[in-house]
Amino acid sequence: MISFDWLTSDHRETHTSERAAPQPRSLAWQPSPSPLRHESSTMQYHSLSTPSPPLPLSPAVWSNLPIELVTQILLYVAFASRADAHALCLVSSAVRRAVLPALYHNVLLRSASQVPAFVSPFTAKQKRPPYHHYPSHNNSSSNAKLLAHIPIHALALALPTKRPSLEVALARTAPALASLEHLALTAPLLGAHAHWLRAAPHICPRTLALYHLGRPAPVHFGEPFLRNVTHLYTSTLCGFRGTSPASLPSLTHIALSTRATQPPSVIDEVLAAARRVLSTCPHLVMLVLSLDSTGSTPSPAAIAASTAAAAAAAAATSCSHGGIGTATPSIITLPVPWRAALARQRDPRLHVLPFALHARIMWRDIVAGGEGSGVQDVFACAQAWRDAEARGATSVMLRLAAEAALRNAALESWKEDEWDLDLMTAPGFVHGRSADEGETDTREYPHINLALFV
């Protein structure tokens, strides 16, 4: 049996007694969401309650651990910190093989220069000149064979289009995408890479995030690799060749968003499109429409003060009237034009939130989600909002709105490359404003007509 001590050693002759004891390390932190969270529920780490230092772990203990447990420990550390995962890859080839799933679990490609580095391990290298000597363990196809069996669960593409070299390069990673569950990209990128996605019948993500960089664009919802999509986060309801979200046979959840400050004609257009989605998708369980009512994210201090004042007012009203107060804070109310338009909407599957999360935060929740992960996505948030609204639980509604605002405020902006899920073109959008934007949103559209969806 291969021991952990062998995996981490440099294989030099060293007596056990001469080895330095490993330095104690705090394990009070919690790892980032990973598949191990719900699979290994018994692995709980707690800081020592006594002031005395922890006992040093003997190398003999690690040497006698089963290799399966060693692998779980390595993966736990790798999923908790990407920097630790990179460091572990330098320990030995065996440890590298153990932690590679953590590095490839969630892949984000933001620039064309990242693609060759990502693709190279999946492809066999060219043969080296015969007059050079290389160790036999550096087999030209060993990396490709190894990574072909490492699952990639989430893939987000923020690349320029009109680059056939990138499309050909990414097509080489198709064998590793058999376990792909979540896919995020723009509508033009979906069209540009559809040819190699169609050629790999095993690629069938169940979550699709269609963002844009300022201007939505139509997509072809009838692509065969979209047949298993159940959750759709989309910035467009327009489809090419007569397709629509109804063309997705497995679709059960849709997340939409737009700015709350809209003219009445646009509000009616958005809600009419939502009604058409609900009527043409009989298997749809929930459609969430998030309204960005702030325009700009308030500071955390302002959010805390507003929440505390509203909670105090609600408590005072409850004590004076012997029940829950009727006054509703403005942070959790819909604008008047939206309330008037929604009064005519009777489908219970439509959920409306008076706040919206950034698209990248939604993507983080998608990647981190899963059974037992404890992550609340926009659909769980919308259901919690409706339940709290039905009970008159203002404190719960305030908490949900404040948490969303705090998360938006903490997000580092990507400026011109910021993802957007708004159904409408962003104010002040100028096509080709940045180097990548003109290539990522390839086609010119004078406006987005939601009535195109049929």
C-alpha positions as a Markdown table, in Angstrom:
| # | Residue | x | y | z |
|---|---|---|---|---|
| 1 | Met | 0.0 | 0.0 | 0.0 |
| 2 | Ile | 1.3 | 3.5 | -0.9 |
| 3 | Ser | 1.6 | 5.6 | 2.2 |
| 4 | Phe | 1.2 | 9.3 | 2.6 |
| 5 | Asp | 4.8 | 9.5 | 3.8 |
| 6 | Trp | 6.0 | 8.0 | 0.5 |
| 7 | Leu | 3.8 | 10.4 | -1.5 |
| 8 | Thr | 5.3 | 13.5 | 0.1 |
| 9 | Ser | 8.9 | 12.4 | 0.5 |
| 10 | Asp | 11.7 | 13.2 | -1.9 |
| 11 | His | 12.8 | 9.4 | -1.8 |
| 12 | Arg | 16.2 | 10.1 | -0.2 |
| 13 | Glu | 17.7 | 7.9 | 2.5 |
| 14 | Thr | 16.6 | 9.6 | 5.7 |
| 15 | His | 16.1 | 8.0 | 9.0 |
| 16 | Thr | 12.7 | 8.4 | 10.6 |
| 17 | Ser | 14.0 | 9.9 | 13.8 |
| 18 | Glu | 15.9 | 12.6 | 11.8 |
| 19 | Arg | 12.8 | 14.0 | 10.2 |
| 20 | Ala | 11.5 | 17.2 | 11.5 |
| 21 | Ala | 8.0 | 17.1 | 13.0 |
| 22 | Pro | 5.5 | 18.9 | 10.8 |
| 23 | Gln | 4.5 | 22.4 | 12.0 |
| 24 | Pro | 1.0 | 22.5 | 13.6 |
| 25 | Arg | -1.5 | 24.2 | 11.4 |
| 26 | Ser | -4.8 | 25.7 | 12.2 |
| 27 | Leu | -7.8 | 23.8 | 10.8 |
| 28 | Ala | -10.4 | 26.1 | 12.1 |
| 29 | Trp | -11.3 | 27.4 | 8.7 |
| 30 | Gln | -14.1 | 25.9 | 6.5 |
| 31 | Pro | -13.3 | 25.0 | 2.9 |
| 32 | Ser | -14.9 | 26.5 | -0.2 |
| 33 | Pro | -17.9 | 24.5 | -1.5 |
| 34 | Ser | -16.8 | 21.2 | -3.1 |
| 35 | Pro | -18.2 | 17.8 | -3.8 |
| 36 | Leu | -16.6 | 16.6 | -0.6 |
| 37 | Arg | -18.8 | 18.7 | 1.5 |
| 38 | His | -21.8 | 16.5 | 1.3 |
| 39 | Glu | -20.0 | 13.3 | 0.6 |
| 40 | Ser | -17.7 | 13.4 | 3.6 |
| 41 | Ser | -20.0 | 14.9 | 6.3 |
| 42 | Thr | -18.0 | 13.2 | 9.0 |
| 43 | Met | -14.9 | 15.2 | 8.3 |
| 44 | Gln | -15.3 | 18.1 | 10.7 |
| 45 | Tyr | -12.4 | 20.2 | 11.8 |
| 46 | His | -12.5 | 22.3 | 15.0 |
| 47 | Ser | -10.0 | 24.4 | 16.8 |
| 48 | Leu | -8.7 | 23.2 | 20.1 |
| 49 | Ser | -10.6 | 24.4 | 23.1 |
| 50 | Thr | -7.7 | 24.2 | 25.5 |
| 51 | Pro | -4.8 | 26.8 | 25.4 |
| 52 | Ser | -2.2 | 24.1 | 25.1 |
| 53 | Pro | -0.6 | 23.6 | 21.7 |
| 54 | Pro | -1.8 | 20.7 | 19.6 |
| 55 | Leu | 0.2 | 17.5 | 19.7 |
| 56 | Pro | 2.5 | 17.0 | 16.8 |
| 57 | Leu | 1.5 | 14.4 | 14.3 |
| 58 | Ser | 4.0 | 11.6 | 14.0 |
| 59 | Pro | 5.1 | 10.6 | 10.5 |
| 60 | Ala | 4.2 | 7.0 | 11.5 |
| 61 | Val | 0.6 | 8.0 | 11.7 |
| 62 | Trp | 0.5 | 9.3 | 8.2 |
| 63 | Ser | 2.4 | 6.3 | 6.9 |
| 64 | Asn | -0.3 | 4.0 | 8.2 |
| 65 | Leu | -3.3 | 5.9 | 6.8 |
| 66 | Pro | -5.2 | 4.2 | 4.0 |
| 67 | Ile | -4.5 | 5.7 | 0.6 |
| 68 | Glu | -8.3 | 6.4 | 0.2 |
| 69 | Leu | -8.3 | 8.6 | 3.3 |
| 70 | Val | -5.1 | 10.3 | 2.2 |
| 71 | Thr | -6.7 | 11.2 | -1.1 |
| 72 | Gln | -9.7 | 12.6 | 0.7 |
| 73 | Ile | -7.5 | 14.8 | 2.9 |
| 74 | Leu | -5.5 | 16.1 | 0.0 |
| 75 | Leu | -8.7 | 16.9 | -2.0 |
| 76 | Tyr | -10.2 | 18.6 | 1.1 |
| 77 | Val | -7.2 | 20.9 | 1.3 |
| 78 | Ala | -7.0 | 21.5 | -2.4 |
| 79 | Phe | -10.7 | 22.5 | -2.6 |
| 80 | Ala | -10.3 | 24.8 | 0.3 |
| 81 | Ser | -7.5 | 26.8 | -1.3 |
| 82 | Arg | -6.4 | 27.0 | -4.9 |
| 83 | Ala | -3.0 | 28.2 | -3.8 |
| 84 | Asp | -2.6 | 25.1 | -1.6 |
| 85 | Ala | -3.7 | 23.0 | -4.6 |
| 86 | His | -1.0 | 24.4 | -6.8 |
| 87 | Ala | 1.6 | 23.9 | -4.0 |
| 88 | Leu | 0.5 | 20.3 | -3.6 |
| 89 | Cys | 1.0 | 19.6 | -7.3 |
| 90 | Leu | 4.7 | 20.3 | -6.8 |
| 91 | Val | 5.1 | 17.7 | -4.1 |
| 92 | Ser | 5.1 | 14.6 | -6.3 |
| 93 | Ser | 3.4 | 13.1 | -9.3 |
| 94 | Ala | 1.2 | 10.9 | -7.1 |
| 95 | Val | 0.0 | 13.9 | -5.1 |
| 96 | Arg | -0.5 | 15.9 | -8.3 |
| 97 | Arg | -2.8 | 13.2 | -9.6 |
| 98 | Ala | -4.8 | 13.3 | -6.4 |
| 99 | Val | -5.4 | 17.0 | -6.3 |
| 100 | Leu | -6.0 | 17.7 | -10.1 |
| 101 | Pro | -9.8 | 17.2 | -9.7 |
| 102 | Ala | -9.8 | 20.3 | -7.4 |
| 103 | Leu | -8.0 | 22.5 | -10.0 |
| 104 | Tyr | -10.3 | 21.4 | -12.9 |
| 105 | His | -13.6 | 21.3 | -11.0 |
| 106 | Asn | -14.5 | 24.9 | -11.9 |
| 107 | Val | -12.8 | 26.5 | -15.0 |
| 108 | Leu | -13.1 | 30.2 | -15.9 |
| 109 | Leu | -11.3 | 31.4 | -19.1 |
| 110 | Arg | -11.3 | 35.2 | -19.4 |
| 111 | Ser | -8.6 | 35.8 | -22.1 |
| 112 | Ala | -7.3 | 34.1 | -25.2 |
| 113 | Ser | -3.9 | 33.7 | -23.6 |
| 114 | Gln | -5.3 | 31.4 | -21.0 |
| 115 | Val | -6.7 | 28.9 | -23.5 |
| 116 | Pro | -3.3 | 27.3 | -24.6 |
| 117 | Ala | -2.3 | 26.7 | -21.0 |
| 118 | Phe | -5.6 | 25.1 | -20.2 |
| 119 | Val | -5.7 | 22.9 | -23.3 |
| 120 | Ser | -2.1 | 21.8 | -23.4 |
| 121 | Pro | -2.4 | 19.0 | -20.7 |
| 122 | Phe | -5.3 | 17.5 | -22.7 |
| 123 | Thr | -3.2 | 17.1 | -25.9 |
| 124 | Ala | -0.2 | 14.8 | -26.6 |
| 125 | Lys | 3.0 | 16.8 | -27.0 |
| 126 | Gln | 5.1 | 16.5 | -30.1 |
| 127 | Lys | 7.9 | 14.0 | -30.1 |
| 128 | Arg | 11.2 | 15.3 | -28.8 |
| 129 | Pro | 14.4 | 15.1 | -30.8 |
| 130 | Pro | 16.0 | 11.6 | -30.5 |
| 131 | Tyr | 19.4 | 12.9 | -29.5 |
| 132 | His | 18.0 | 14.2 | -26.2 |
| 133 | His | 17.5 | 12.0 | -23.2 |
| 134 | Tyr | 14.3 | 12.4 | -21.2 |
| 135 | Pro | 13.0 | 10.3 | -18.3 |
| 136 | Ser | 10.5 | 7.7 | -19.3 |
| 137 | His | 7.8 | 8.9 | -16.9 |
| 138 | Asn | 7.4 | 12.1 | -19.0 |
| 139 | Asn | 5.4 | 10.2 | -21.6 |
| 140 | Ser | 4.0 | 12.5 | -24.3 |
| 141 | Ser | 0.4 | 11.3 | -23.8 |
| 142 | Ser | 0.4 | 10.6 | -20.1 |
| 143 | Asn | -1.1 | 14.0 | -19.2 |
| 144 | Ala | -3.8 | 13.7 | -21.9 |
| 145 | Lys | -4.8 | 10.2 | -20.7 |
| 146 | Leu | -4.8 | 11.4 | -17.1 |
| 147 | Leu | -6.9 | 14.5 | -17.6 |
| 148 | Ala | -9.3 | 12.8 | -19.9 |
| 149 | His | -10.7 | 11.1 | -16.8 |
| 150 | Ile | -10.8 | 14.2 | -14.6 |
| 151 | Pro | -14.3 | 15.7 | -14.6 |
| 152 | Ile | -14.8 | 19.4 | -15.3 |
| 153 | His | -18.1 | 20.3 | -13.6 |
| 154 | Ala | -18.3 | 24.0 | -14.5 |
| 155 | Leu | -17.0 | 25.9 | -17.5 |
| 156 | Ala | -17.3 | 29.7 | -18.0 |
| 157 | Leu | -16.1 | 31.3 | -21.2 |
| 158 | Ala | -15.5 | 35.0 | -21.4 |
| 159 | Leu | -13.4 | 34.9 | -24.6 |
| 160 | Pro | -13.4 | 36.9 | -27.8 |
| 161 | Thr | -15.2 | 35.4 | -30.7 |
| 162 | Lys | -14.1 | 35.2 | -34.3 |
| 163 | Arg | -11.1 | 33.2 | -33.2 |
| 164 | Pro | -11.2 | 29.8 | -34.9 |
| 165 | Ser | -7.9 | 28.8 | -33.2 |
| 166 | Leu | -9.6 | 29.1 | -29.8 |
| 167 | Glu | -12.6 | 27.0 | -31.0 |
| 168 | Val | -10.3 | 24.3 | -32.3 |
| 169 | Ala | -8.2 | 24.3 | -29.1 |
| 170 | Leu | -11.2 | 24.0 | -26.8 |
| 171 | Ala | -12.6 | 21.2 | -28.9 |
| 172 | Arg | -9.7 | 19.1 | -27.8 |
| 173 | Thr | -11.0 | 19.2 | -24.2 |
| 174 | Ala | -14.3 | 17.5 | -25.1 |
| 175 | Pro | -13.4 | 14.1 | -23.6 |
| 176 | Ala | -13.0 | 15.8 | -20.1 |
| 177 | Leu | -16.4 | 17.5 | -20.4 |
| 178 | Ala | -18.5 | 14.4 | -20.0 |
| 179 | Ser | -19.3 | 15.5 | -16.5 |
| 180 | Leu | -20.0 | 19.1 | -17.3 |
| 181 | Glu | -23.0 | 20.3 | -15.3 |
| 182 | His | -22.8 | 24.1 | -15.6 |
| 183 | Leu | -22.0 | 26.2 | -18.6 |
| 184 | Ala | -21.7 | 30.1 | -18.8 |
| 185 | Leu | -21.1 | 32.1 | -22.0 |
| 186 | Thr | -22.5 | 34.8 | -24.2 |
| 187 | Ala | -24.9 | 34.2 | -27.0 |
| 188 | Pro | -22.2 | 34.9 | -29.7 |
| 189 | Leu | -19.9 | 32.5 | -28.0 |
| 190 | Leu | -22.6 | 29.9 | -27.9 |
| 191 | Gly | -22.9 | 30.2 | -31.7 |
| 192 | Ala | -19.2 | 30.2 | -32.3 |
| 193 | His | -18.5 | 27.1 | -30.2 |
| 194 | Ala | -21.6 | 25.2 | -31.1 |
| 195 | His | -20.0 | 23.1 | -33.8 |
| 196 | Trp | -17.6 | 21.2 | -31.5 |
| 197 | Leu | -20.2 | 21.0 | -28.7 |
| 198 | Arg | -22.6 | 19.3 | -31.1 |
| 199 | Ala | -19.9 | 16.9 | -32.1 |
| 200 | Ala | -19.6 | 15.7 | -28.5 |
| 201 | Pro | -22.9 | 14.0 | -27.6 |
| 202 | His | -21.7 | 13.4 | -24.1 |
| 203 | Ile | -21.7 | 17.1 | -23.3 |
| 204 | Cys | -25.1 | 17.9 | -21.8 |
| 205 | Pro | -25.0 | 20.6 | -19.1 |
| 206 | Arg | -28.0 | 21.0 | -16.9 |
| 207 | Thr | -27.4 | 24.7 | -16.0 |
| 208 | Leu | -26.9 | 27.3 | -18.7 |
| 209 | Ala | -26.0 | 31.0 | -18.0 |
| 210 | Leu | -26.4 | 33.3 | -21.0 |
| 211 | Tyr | -24.9 | 36.6 | -20.0 |
| 212 | His | -23.9 | 39.6 | -22.1 |
| 213 | Leu | -21.5 | 42.6 | -21.9 |
| 214 | Gly | -24.1 | 45.3 | -22.3 |
| 215 | Arg | -26.4 | 44.2 | -25.1 |
| 216 | Pro | -28.4 | 40.9 | -25.2 |
| 217 | Ala | -28.4 | 38.8 | -28.4 |
| 218 | Pro | -30.6 | 36.0 | -29.6 |
| 219 | Val | -29.5 | 32.3 | -29.4 |
| 220 | His | -30.5 | 29.0 | -30.9 |
| 221 | Phe | -32.3 | 27.2 | -28.1 |
| 222 | Gly | -32.7 | 24.1 | -30.2 |
| 223 | Glu | -29.1 | 23.0 | -30.0 |
| 224 | Pro | -28.9 | 19.2 | -29.2 |
| 225 | Phe | -26.3 | 19.7 | -26.4 |
| 226 | Leu | -28.9 | 21.9 | -24.5 |
| 227 | Arg | -31.5 | 19.1 | -24.3 |
| 228 | Asn | -30.8 | 18.4 | -20.6 |
| 229 | Val | -30.8 | 22.0 | -19.4 |
| 230 | Thr | -33.1 | 22.3 | -16.4 |
| 231 | His | -32.0 | 25.7 | -15.0 |
| 232 | Leu | -31.7 | 28.7 | -17.4 |
| 233 | Tyr | -30.1 | 32.0 | -16.3 |
| 234 | Thr | -30.7 | 34.1 | -19.4 |
| 235 | Ser | -30.4 | 37.6 | -20.7 |
| 236 | Thr | -32.5 | 36.9 | -23.7 |
| 237 | Leu | -35.8 | 35.1 | -24.6 |
| 238 | Cys | -35.2 | 35.5 | -28.3 |
| 239 | Gly | -34.4 | 32.5 | -30.4 |
| 240 | Phe | -33.1 | 31.9 | -33.9 |
| 241 | Arg | -35.0 | 29.6 | -36.4 |
| 242 | Gly | -38.2 | 29.8 | -34.4 |
| 243 | Thr | -36.7 | 28.5 | -31.2 |
| 244 | Ser | -37.4 | 29.7 | -27.7 |
| 245 | Pro | -36.9 | 28.5 | -24.1 |
| 246 | Ala | -39.8 | 26.2 | -24.8 |
| 247 | Ser | -37.4 | 24.3 | -27.1 |
| 248 | Leu | -35.5 | 23.0 | -24.0 |
| 249 | Pro | -37.4 | 19.8 | -23.2 |
| 250 | Ser | -36.0 | 19.5 | -19.6 |
| 251 | Leu | -36.4 | 23.1 | -18.6 |
| 252 | Thr | -37.9 | 23.6 | -15.1 |
| 253 | His | -36.4 | 26.9 | -13.8 |
| 254 | Ile | -35.7 | 30.3 | -15.4 |
| 255 | Ala | -34.0 | 33.3 | -13.9 |
| 256 | Leu | -34.5 | 36.7 | -15.5 |
| 257 | Ser | -33.5 | 40.2 | -14.4 |
| 258 | Thr | -33.9 | 43.8 | -15.5 |
| 259 | Arg | -33.7 | 47.3 | -14.1 |
| 260 | Ala | -36.7 | 48.4 | -12.0 |
| 261 | Thr | -36.7 | 51.9 | -13.5 |
| 262 | Gln | -38.3 | 51.2 | -16.9 |
| 263 | Pro | -41.1 | 53.0 | -18.9 |
| 264 | Pro | -44.5 | 51.3 | -18.7 |
| 265 | Ser | -44.2 | 50.1 | -22.2 |
| 266 | Val | -41.0 | 48.1 | -21.4 |
| 267 | Ile | -42.6 | 46.8 | -18.2 |
| 268 | Asp | -45.6 | 45.5 | -20.1 |
| 269 | Glu | -43.2 | 44.0 | -22.8 |
| 270 | Val | -41.1 | 42.1 | -20.2 |
| 271 | Leu | -44.2 | 40.7 | -18.3 |
| 272 | Ala | -45.8 | 39.7 | -21.6 |
| 273 | Ala | -42.7 | 37.8 | -22.5 |
| 274 | Ala | -42.7 | 36.1 | -19.1 |
| 275 | Arg | -46.3 | 35.1 | -19.6 |
| 276 | Arg | -45.5 | 33.6 | -23.0 |
| 277 | Val | -42.7 | 31.6 | -21.4 |
| 278 | Leu | -45.1 | 30.3 | -18.7 |
| 279 | Ser | -47.8 | 29.4 | -21.2 |
| 280 | Thr | -45.4 | 27.5 | -23.6 |
| 281 | Cys | -43.4 | 25.7 | -20.9 |
| 282 | Pro | -45.9 | 23.4 | -19.1 |
| 283 | His | -43.1 | 21.7 | -17.1 |
| 284 | Leu | -41.7 | 25.0 | -15.8 |
| 285 | Val | -41.7 | 25.0 | -12.0 |
| 286 | Met | -40.5 | 28.6 | -11.4 |
| 287 | Leu | -39.7 | 31.8 | -13.2 |
| 288 | Val | -37.8 | 34.3 | -11.2 |
| 289 | Leu | -37.7 | 38.0 | -12.3 |
| 290 | Ser | -35.2 | 40.0 | -10.3 |
| 291 | Leu | -35.5 | 43.8 | -10.4 |
| 292 | Asp | -32.4 | 45.9 | -9.9 |
| 293 | Ser | -34.2 | 48.7 | -8.0 |
| 294 | Thr | -31.1 | 50.4 | -6.5 |
| 295 | Gly | -29.2 | 51.5 | -9.7 |
| 296 | Ser | -26.1 | 51.6 | -7.5 |
| 297 | Thr | -25.2 | 49.3 | -4.6 |
| 298 | Pro | -25.4 | 51.0 | -1.2 |
| 299 | Ser | -22.5 | 50.8 | 1.2 |
| 300 | Pro | -22.6 | 48.1 | 3.9 |
| 301 | Ala | -22.9 | 50.7 | 6.6 |
| 302 | Ala | -25.9 | 52.2 | 5.0 |
| 303 | Ile | -27.5 | 48.8 | 4.6 |
| 304 | Ala | -26.9 | 47.9 | 8.2 |
| 305 | Ala | -28.3 | 51.2 | 9.4 |
| 306 | Ser | -31.4 | 50.9 | 7.2 |
| 307 | Thr | -32.0 | 47.3 | 8.2 |
| 308 | Ala | -31.6 | 48.1 | 11.9 |
| 309 | Ala | -34.0 | 51.1 | 11.7 |
| 310 | Ala | -36.6 | 49.1 | 9.8 |
| 311 | Ala | -36.4 | 46.2 | 12.2 |
| 312 | Ala | -36.7 | 48.5 | 15.2 |
| 313 | Ala | -39.7 | 50.2 | 13.6 |
| 314 | Ala | -41.3 | 46.8 | 12.9 |
| 315 | Ala | -40.7 | 45.7 | 16.5 |
| 316 | Ala | -42.2 | 48.9 | 17.9 |
| 317 | Thr | -45.3 | 48.5 | 15.7 |
| 318 | Ser | -45.7 | 44.9 | 16.7 |
| 319 | Cys | -45.5 | 45.7 | 20.4 |
| 320 | Ser | -48.0 | 48.7 | 20.1 |
| 321 | His | -50.6 | 46.8 | 18.0 |
| 322 | Gly | -50.0 | 43.3 | 19.3 |
| 323 | Gly | -49.1 | 41.9 | 15.9 |
| 324 | Ile | -47.0 | 42.5 | 12.8 |
| 325 | Gly | -46.9 | 46.0 | 11.6 |
| 326 | Thr | -48.4 | 47.0 | 8.3 |
| 327 | Ala | -45.6 | 49.5 | 7.3 |
| 328 | Thr | -43.2 | 47.9 | 4.8 |
| 329 | Pro | -39.7 | 49.4 | 4.4 |
| 330 | Ser | -38.9 | 50.8 | 0.9 |
| 331 | Ile | -35.9 | 48.5 | 0.5 |
| 332 | Ile | -38.3 | 45.5 | 0.0 |
| 333 | Thr | -41.1 | 47.0 | -2.0 |
| 334 | Leu | -41.7 | 47.0 | -5.7 |
| 335 | Pro | -41.9 | 50.2 | -7.7 |
| 336 | Val | -45.5 | 51.4 | -8.3 |
| 337 | Pro | -45.5 | 50.7 | -12.1 |
| 338 | Trp | -44.4 | 47.1 | -11.5 |
| 339 | Arg | -47.0 | 46.6 | -8.8 |
| 340 | Ala | -49.7 | 47.8 | -11.1 |
| 341 | Ala | -48.6 | 45.6 | -14.0 |
| 342 | Leu | -48.1 | 42.5 | -11.7 |
| 343 | Ala | -51.6 | 42.9 | -10.4 |
| 344 | Arg | -52.9 | 41.4 | -13.6 |
| 345 | Gln | -50.5 | 38.5 | -13.3 |
| 346 | Arg | -52.1 | 35.4 | -11.7 |
| 347 | Asp | -49.6 | 32.6 | -12.5 |
| 348 | Pro | -48.2 | 31.4 | -9.2 |
| 349 | Arg | -45.0 | 30.2 | -10.9 |
| 350 | Leu | -43.9 | 33.8 | -11.5 |
| 351 | His | -41.7 | 35.1 | -8.6 |
| 352 | Val | -40.6 | 38.7 | -8.5 |
| 353 | Leu | -37.7 | 39.9 | -6.3 |
| 354 | Pro | -37.2 | 43.7 | -5.7 |
| 355 | Phe | -33.4 | 43.2 | -5.8 |
| 356 | Ala | -31.0 | 41.5 | -8.1 |
| 357 | Leu | -27.7 | 39.8 | -7.7 |
| 358 | His | -24.8 | 40.4 | -10.1 |
| 359 | Ala | -24.5 | 37.7 | -12.8 |
| 360 | Arg | -21.1 | 36.5 | -11.5 |
| 361 | Ile | -22.5 | 36.1 | -8.0 |
| 362 | Met | -25.2 | 34.0 | -9.4 |
| 363 | Trp | -22.6 | 31.9 | -11.2 |
| 364 | Arg | -20.7 | 31.4 | -8.0 |
| 365 | Asp | -23.8 | 30.2 | -6.3 |
| 366 | Ile | -24.4 | 27.8 | -9.3 |
| 367 | Val | -20.9 | 26.3 | -9.0 |
| 368 | Ala | -21.0 | 26.1 | -5.2 |
| 369 | Gly | -24.5 | 24.7 | -5.0 |
| 370 | Gly | -25.6 | 21.2 | -4.6 |
| 371 | Glu | -27.3 | 18.9 | -2.2 |
| 372 | Gly | -25.9 | 19.6 | 1.3 |
| 373 | Ser | -23.8 | 22.6 | 0.3 |
| 374 | Gly | -25.9 | 25.1 | 2.2 |
| 375 | Val | -25.7 | 27.6 | -0.7 |
| 376 | Gln | -29.0 | 29.5 | -1.4 |
| 377 | Asp | -29.4 | 30.3 | -5.1 |
| 378 | Val | -31.8 | 32.8 | -6.6 |
| 379 | Phe | -34.6 | 30.2 | -6.8 |
| 380 | Ala | -34.3 | 29.3 | -3.1 |
| 381 | Cys | -34.1 | 33.0 | -2.3 |
| 382 | Ala | -37.3 | 33.7 | -4.3 |
| 383 | Gln | -39.2 | 30.9 | -2.6 |
| 384 | Ala | -38.0 | 32.2 | 0.8 |
| 385 | Trp | -39.1 | 35.7 | -0.1 |
| 386 | Arg | -42.6 | 34.5 | -1.1 |
| 387 | Asp | -43.0 | 32.5 | 2.1 |
| 388 | Ala | -41.9 | 35.4 | 4.2 |
| 389 | Glu | -44.2 | 37.8 | 2.3 |
| 390 | Ala | -47.1 | 35.4 | 2.9 |
| 391 | Arg | -46.4 | 35.3 | 6.7 |
| 392 | Gly | -45.7 | 39.0 | 6.9 |
| 393 | Ala | -42.2 | 38.3 | 8.1 |
| 394 | Thr | -40.6 | 41.6 | 7.4 |
| 395 | Ser | -37.4 | 40.8 | 9.2 |
| 396 | Val | -36.7 | 37.8 | 6.9 |
| 397 | Met | -37.4 | 40.0 | 3.8 |
| 398 | Leu | -35.0 | 42.6 | 5.1 |
| 399 | Arg | -32.4 | 40.0 | 5.7 |
| 400 | Leu | -32.6 | 38.6 | 2.2 |
| 401 | Ala | -32.4 | 42.1 | 0.6 |
| 402 | Ala | -29.5 | 43.2 | 2.9 |
| 403 | Glu | -27.5 | 40.0 | 2.2 |
| 404 | Ala | -27.9 | 40.5 | -1.6 |
| 405 | Ala | -26.8 | 44.2 | -1.3 |
| 406 | Leu | -23.8 | 43.2 | 0.8 |
| 407 | Arg | -22.7 | 40.5 | -1.7 |
| 408 | Asn | -23.1 | 42.9 | -4.6 |
| 409 | Ala | -21.0 | 45.6 | -2.8 |
| 410 | Ala | -18.2 | 43.1 | -2.0 |
| 411 | Leu | -17.9 | 42.0 | -5.6 |
| 412 | Glu | -14.8 | 43.3 | -7.5 |
| 413 | Ser | -15.9 | 44.9 | -10.7 |
| 414 | Trp | -14.5 | 43.8 | -14.1 |
| 415 | Lys | -15.5 | 47.1 | -15.6 |
| 416 | Glu | -16.2 | 46.8 | -19.4 |
| 417 | Asp | -16.0 | 43.0 | -19.1 |
| 418 | Glu | -18.6 | 42.8 | -16.3 |
| 419 | Trp | -21.3 | 40.1 | -16.9 |
| 420 | Asp | -24.9 | 41.3 | -17.3 |
| 421 | Leu | -28.1 | 39.3 | -17.2 |
| 422 | Asp | -30.4 | 42.3 | -17.9 |
| 423 | Leu | -33.0 | 41.6 | -20.5 |
| 424 | Met | -32.4 | 45.1 | -21.9 |
| 425 | Thr | -29.4 | 46.9 | -23.3 |
| 426 | Ala | -27.4 | 48.6 | -20.5 |
| 427 | Pro | -27.7 | 52.5 | -20.3 |
| 428 | Gly | -24.9 | 54.2 | -22.1 |
| 429 | Phe | -23.8 | 51.0 | -23.9 |
| 430 | Val | -21.5 | 51.7 | -26.8 |
| 431 | His | -20.7 | 48.8 | -29.1 |
| 432 | Gly | -17.0 | 48.1 | -29.3 |
| 433 | Arg | -16.3 | 50.2 | -26.2 |
| 434 | Ser | -13.4 | 47.8 | -25.2 |
| 435 | Ala | -11.1 | 45.5 | -27.1 |
| 436 | Asp | -12.9 | 42.3 | -26.2 |
| 437 | Glu | -16.5 | 43.6 | -26.2 |
| 438 | Gly | -16.6 | 44.3 | -29.9 |
| 439 | Glu | -15.6 | 40.7 | -30.5 |
| 440 | Thr | -17.7 | 39.0 | -27.8 |
| 441 | Asp | -21.0 | 40.7 | -28.8 |
| 442 | Thr | -20.4 | 40.2 | -32.5 |
| 443 | Arg | -23.7 | 41.2 | -34.1 |
| 444 | Glu | -25.3 | 44.6 | -34.2 |
| 445 | Tyr | -28.9 | 44.8 | -33.1 |
| 446 | Pro | -30.7 | 48.1 | -33.1 |
| 447 | His | -32.8 | 46.9 | -30.1 |
| 448 | Ile | -33.9 | 43.8 | -28.4 |
| 449 | Asn | -37.5 | 43.0 | -29.2 |
| 450 | Leu | -38.9 | 40.6 | -26.6 |
| 451 | Ala | -42.0 | 40.1 | -28.8 |
| 452 | Leu | -39.7 | 38.0 | -31.1 |
| 453 | Phe | -40.2 | 35.2 | -28.6 |
| 454 | Val | -43.1 | 33.0 | -29.7 |
